[in-house]
Amino acid sequence: MSKLIVSPSPHVHSGDSVSKNMYGVLIALVPALLASLYFFGVGALIVSMVAVVSCVVFEYLIQRFILKYKTTVSDGSAILTGLLLAFNLPSNLPVWIIIIGSLVAIGVGKLSFGGLGNNLFNPALVGRVFLLISFPVQMTSWPVPLGFDTAYIDAQTGATALAMMKNHFGTLPSTSDMLFGQMGGSLGEVSGIALLIGFAFLLFRKIISWHIPVSIFVTVAVMTGLMHWANPQEYASPIAHLFTGGLMLGAIFMATDYVTSPMSKKGMIIFGVGIGVITVCIRVFAAFPEGVSFAILIMNAFTPLINKYVKPKRYGEVIKK
């Protein structure tokens, strides 16, 4: 006699998996990686390779010899963490500092919470903020993008567009430069077009939804637009805020992390608006010219509360009128 097995929904397998989504995000990052190699040359290659290899090695060693359970390096999450960490670093950062950042990202930001699916904060941003606080000089020395002529350690450095906006000096890059990447900054933030191509790919493949990135963009555009309208001499335009710094990179690839972002669509919008507000407040009123990393980590801490109080309607629930 055959048994009838009854199980809760969902009853149809979507075909998604952790590794499939991780490698999908990695594919979406390829345009930004190619742009970083084009503008920063060998420095971008060294920083990216060291960060990725270090994250993979540290995840394997910690899981294998300290936590003593099956390693998960094949799922692509460690590779993604390493590449996102590299995208938040300058192309002249010494190798030993990159390795320290990778250890903090994997060991503290990810595995100390129990591994993938349990971490409260985005691991790559944990590593980036740790390095920014610990090595502020090295983390804020931005090479000028000179293509393959850009040196590695002895690269010519200059101010970023955000620093110019913050301190009111120099001439901001043109809109085309902001879009295509002809400006100083971290590896993954310089080309808005490359990041938007990756965004379109993620939406097309339904790896992420539009709610978090668009709510961040709209919030930043509205707040900085009102400030610019009130005092255009003091405050930069919304276009400058959207396409400079790590806003595009953070909104598309890090704020949308499944584990550290809310589950409901309404919660995602609240989450994105919070990131946008905090980012603008830090950029305009605080000491740091950039605030995306801090904003995402702060809102990561609020994700459990958002999930608790902003819940989707249960199937079959009676709606009270």
Order of alpha helices (4+ residues) and beta strands (2+ residues): alpha-alpha-alpha-alpha-alpha-alpha-beta-beta-alpha-alpha-alpha-alpha-alpha-alpha-alpha
